[in-house]
Amino acid sequence: MSLPDTTNYIKFLICARRKREDTQERYFYEWGNIHVSLMLTTPSSMRVFKRYVQHFALSGITPDMLVYPASPMEWDNMADHWVATYNDFLEALTGESYVQRMQPHQFGDKAFVLELARGKPLYEKKGFKPGGVKLSHWFKKKPSVSLADFHAKWDEQVKRFLAATTESGLVRRYVQNFEDQVPPEVFKGTLFEHGGVGGYAGMEEIWFKDVDAMARLNRDARLRDLIKSGMAPLIDEEQSFSMAT
């Protein structure tokens, strides 16, 4: 199977949440409609973004459905922005049209998860189409593990995971995202200057048909133990989190 090579793109990944006084319904409306309209009419954004994807957190997700707990920050949404170069990423944050048009509109809270990453698609079921449910795991590595070792050993773990889950048709698509470190100061003066930068060494995206299929990953003791035993030497489980969108 030949998957598109996306490793030459940089992903700017964001987890965000609504202002504490707002409802999720209002926040999703403003982010999903007004924010997108502004982006589509902002020249610098349209010039540098190669792809933009919004993910909306699912309601009704219970702890028994997740391998790792949801974040205590209660993230409402996730977005990934694809750019070709690091300079394009900087332009997306600081371009004159972006600062004038986008920056005054702060729909959500000031807290964020911010990561630059390189995506690596490893599996896609024949006939795959976007949709369904996406589970993302945000992995905070242990301080004793170097970033290079984390990425190498995570690769080994993923091979075992995919061998166990793709044959059954449970997983529809799988993508690894490796942290591409960025200095926190690049966000100074932007909407994201109060966000947490560089906290996660990797993020994986796993597509399922529906919520029930996603929940099987944790409710199946064999699959759950396969994931957790492989990642346990590498990650701080208490600081890592799941997000279902």
C-alpha positions, 0 to 999 in steps of 0.5 A, a space after each residue: 500500500 502506498 501512502 502519500 508522503 507528508 513528511 515534507 510538510 510541517 504541521 502546526 498542531 493546536 488543542 484549545 478550549 472555550 472561554 470558561 463563561 461560554 457554552 461549547 455550542 457557542 464556541 463551536 459556532 464561532 470557531 467553525 464558522 466565523 474563524 474559518 470565514 476570517 481565515 479564508 479572506 486573510 491573504 497571508 493565511 491562504 498563501 501559506 496554509 496547504 491544509 487546515 483541519 478542524 476537530 471537534 471534541 465528542 460529548 459522552 466519552 467516558 473513561 472506560 472508552 479511553 486508553 489514557 485519560 482525557 486532559 484535565 484542561 478539558 480541551 474542546 477542539 483540535 486543529 492542524 495547519 500544514 505549511 511547507 516551511 518554517 518561514 511559512 509557519 512564522 508568516 502564518 503567525 506574524 503576517 500583517 494581514 493575519 495580525 490585522 484581521 485574525 488576531 483581534 478575534 479571540 474566540 477561546 481561552 488563552 490556554 493551548 497545547 502548541 506543537 510543531 510536528 512532522 506527520 508520518 502516515 503508516 496505515 490506511 484501510 482500502 477505500 478509506 474516506 475522512 469521517 467517523 471518529 479520530 482518537 489522538 494520543 498526546 504523549 509526554 515523554 519521560 525526562 530520562 528518555 531522549 527525543 531521538 530514543 522516544 521516536 525510535 522506540 515509538 516506531 517499534 511499538 507502533 508496528 506491533 500495534 498496527 499488526 494487532 489492530 489492522 487485520 481485524 479492520 478495527 483501525 481505518 487509518 493511523 498517523 504518527 506525528 513527531 515533535 519538531 521543536 520550536 522556541 516558545 518565544 516565536 509565539 510572543 505577541 500572538 494569540 498563542 503567547 500564553 499557550 504551552 509549547 513543546 510539551 509532547 514528544 509525539 501525537 498519534 491519530 487513529 481513525 475508527 468507524 464510530 465511538 463503539 469501535 474506538 472504545 474497543 481499543 481500551 475495553 479489549 484487554 489484549 489491545 489495551 495492554 499491548 499499547 500500555 506495556 509498549 509505551 510505559 517505558 517511554 512516557 509519563 502516563 499522568 501527563 499524557 492524554 487522549 482526545 476523541 474528536 
